[in-house]
Amino acid sequence: MSIGNLPEDGNSPEDDRVSIGRALQQARISAGLTVEEVSSSTRVRTPIVRGIEQDDFSRCGGDVYARGHIRVLARAVGCDPESLIAQFDAEHGGRPAPTAPAPLFEAERIRPEPRRPNWTAAMVAAIVAVVGFVGFTLFRGGNGDGSTVADDTASPKPSASAPTNSAAPSRPATPNKPNPSDSAIAGVPADKVTVKLTADGGQSWISAQDHNGRLIEEGVLREGDSKTFSDSRRIDLVLGNAGAIKLFVNGKEVKNVGTSGAVQRLSYTKGDPEAG
């Protein structure tokens, strides 16, 4: 390449572009996550995560696995995986050519035979319908000897205990409305702890575990999405961006979960919510 073809500052346009590893590292730090937390949520081993953030893809086991790791890590930290994979393909010779599809087999030979109508079931259904209609007619019309159950034309006789003022129609009693302060957990099961997370002010990385320490959910909760978890005893939460989360515990909203960008670790049990 001749010197005259280079830009005046001596750098090509590709030199100004942020590397894949640097982009993933900056997004992870912005989300308030550690390498270990990203490794736990994506099931990608910690040395591989650190290597990719240093643009070292040798531990991935090949370009195909590297693309998969980039996609999983980008989703975990809130990046666009497609642009990073396109950058990886441009820097590593592009995607391999797709394999030609195999010829289609003759589908006509394995088409199932058309099902014949089930006349027996149809006859049974018709008989049941006729019997039901006859029984309904007898019940409404009388007992068969000419007597009827009720005479719609006869005027009803007033009851001895009926009120004398017929001009004032009776109104149904107004049901007692529940007092919101009677119970903070009226709409959820009393024998469980129930937690609902809603990304109301942006996206956030979340993690939820049951009382045995088993992982229930882990990943990025995007803005507008909600997740609900329940356990018989306790739920432990980790919120990567606590200020973006609206939190309901056992049917009651928890105020002041945290500030924007702050990482919060919370625990809740049955009954009125109390942060652990």
Steps between C-alpha positions, in 0.01 A plus 500: 500500500637842411533767763284738297193280549496540879299775677688809616510385863640159400203301640247299301124540578498156659754617761245746645236233555463360854605134515253223580655424837517868597132551404391202712713614794361856493141370480560266796641779714209728404256228609673474839601136451817314587668241278391229743135611485504501119665156502232366737210638294634384160666171606815618319810424708674795662834458311312507168312817601824672601669384178221632277510838678872507406409404137654156550269240344746209515320342800164491317585188298446646152316779321160333532527479880646852512193639322277319749693636799488855359124475449435369854727755670355790299146411605604467864651850515243670275700536174385444141636152419451526124733798452773333708468172307516691172818669623642159600423356154666798332813454711517119463432433135117501500251225563550155341298427187169327584466131417275424203165358615425135432236425235146468627348155516163417350257613763207344318614149595470561872183704509258350753179357372196724549316423818153358461215658695415328828133423444468318835602808698267717291204270567572494874521881510167526312327260740631689802375829352150358436473350849614825656248702298212267596594509869525879494157527332336270758656693785369832368158377382381284791492142622297349204142503649410849385612685814761772465771602734401868518235728351668807355164680450388478862568803711740428785361513849681732738684336783402573857845636571519707180517879547175694436672780307538355150595833344851490646699233317749310708865566428771240539723552795825672415783253556762606748811612321822365646714749677838523319673536834357173637763292325799587283515151352131426428554411131782246537526156665565528873716188510758627250722798433421659164724761331420694183763708317413754228762698304327840520788745456740318267653154479680318781687176557313286757560176690251304717571196723275287722562422870725205405726724291378358169490747213145587386573772241805697386550740210408845371145625566426745219288812549129421511550129580394331826603183684321331794662246736367305800641267763373332814746680733733767354613666175842668464537774236791680333409813300768647274314829446272532804366843403337357186305226684146525640477230772191330643540251787200294617264739321648818652720748314843558655600864480854636452656179373820682404652770284569483128809289426524365856535125565262375773490160670164435670325209678125460568288251693125435547274766646552877495820563295820575687831549319772256606 
